[in-house]
Amino acid sequence: MSDFKLVCNDIVKKYGKKEILHNIDLEIEPGKIYGLIGRNGAGKTTLLSVLSAQTPATSGNVTYSGMQVWENQEALDHICFSRELNAVSAYGPNNLKVKDYFEAAEAFFPNWDKEMAKRLCKEFGLEEKKKISKLSKGMMSMVTIIVALASKADITFMDEPVAGLDIVARDQFYRELLNEYTETGRTFVVSTHIIEEAADLFEETILIKDGNILLKENTLELLERAYHISGKADVVDEFLKGLTAYRIENIGRSKGATVLLNPGQELPTGFDVTVQPVSLQNLFVALCGSDTASGM
Amino acid sequence: MNEYLNQEKSIYLQISEMIETDILRDILLEEEKVPSTNELAKLYSINPATAAKGINLLVDSGILYKKRGIGMFVATGAKAQIRERRKEEFYEHYLQAILQEALHLGISKEELIEMIQQSKN
């Protein structure tokens, strides 16, 4: 399996004059669940479109198992990008019924699992006879989830699959995803804004900021070098010397900051400060919330 | 095994501690099979690699052992070993925190000892 990597080299994507993705290098290894996180407009959907050859890159290339992906059916047979659905298409209201949409998917994906699509429809309580244009936001997400899972594609991209879903349905999705993953070892790249819930699903986290990959790292290892530090301001300042601190906040004499250690770097000891672990969501806010990090 | 996970420490550490606590409470018995990493992953909605990291921690310390093709089992003597280790960690994990809080509050050691002696259990 180790050759079945999706590799992108020096990808640039422009829409008109605006450059959305800047020289992106990325490797998606088989058999992992990746979380793709970034703020609105960071370039998540564009990146997924380029990786799955639904949109051409302005320059650079994407290969799967050494083959070019663009307009190459042999490679595309292994890749699924289940896009967000809209009630309105370019030709007016989206009058396709859910089951027509699944039939189109069946024609498109060589390993389509019809039984699974049926079962998931039942479990999500989705009516196959309904028109896409009549579905709620949550129901549209269910359709995209079902297409992604039943495609059985080796590499499956999901763009905000849980948008609009209630917490019970989200929980159902996380379980179905893990079920499928543990049974097949397929590769999933999942973008989401509900980071807190999904963080523990991601073996690796890809953080995209302003069209650049800010980091791509094993989630556990990333969190093991992230801490929140708080205490008396002068003591915290002393503590932070030589460390990279984000999201520094002051209230009176008190100061708090999020610290991301370099790999191998250790926290100083012997200071009267409170050291707390940081969740992926908090780290994300610290890294993406403000424009500048301060190295002290 | 059915505790909720929290954000206070790494998920894999919580997994291994939960299994240890279940062994101490006789929820998991020695020479009994423990849930697989896939089962744990689904139960907690976590990545199987994370569950495996928690399990492997217990294998490394000899609490669990692997039977090829069958799964992970609780080792004989695991309960005594866990109790021994947690006793050693008691000072670091609990007493130090108590002493630090006592210091902030200006509670002397004598007062602390008095409190312990007056407590009911």
Interface residues (C-beta under 8 A of the other chain):
Chain A: I33 D171 Y174 R175 L178 N179 Y181 T182 D200 L201 F202 E203 T219 L220 L223 E224 P277 S279
Chain B: L5 Q7 E8 K9 S10 I11 Y12 N38 A41 K42 Y44 S45 I46 N47 P48 A49 T50 K53
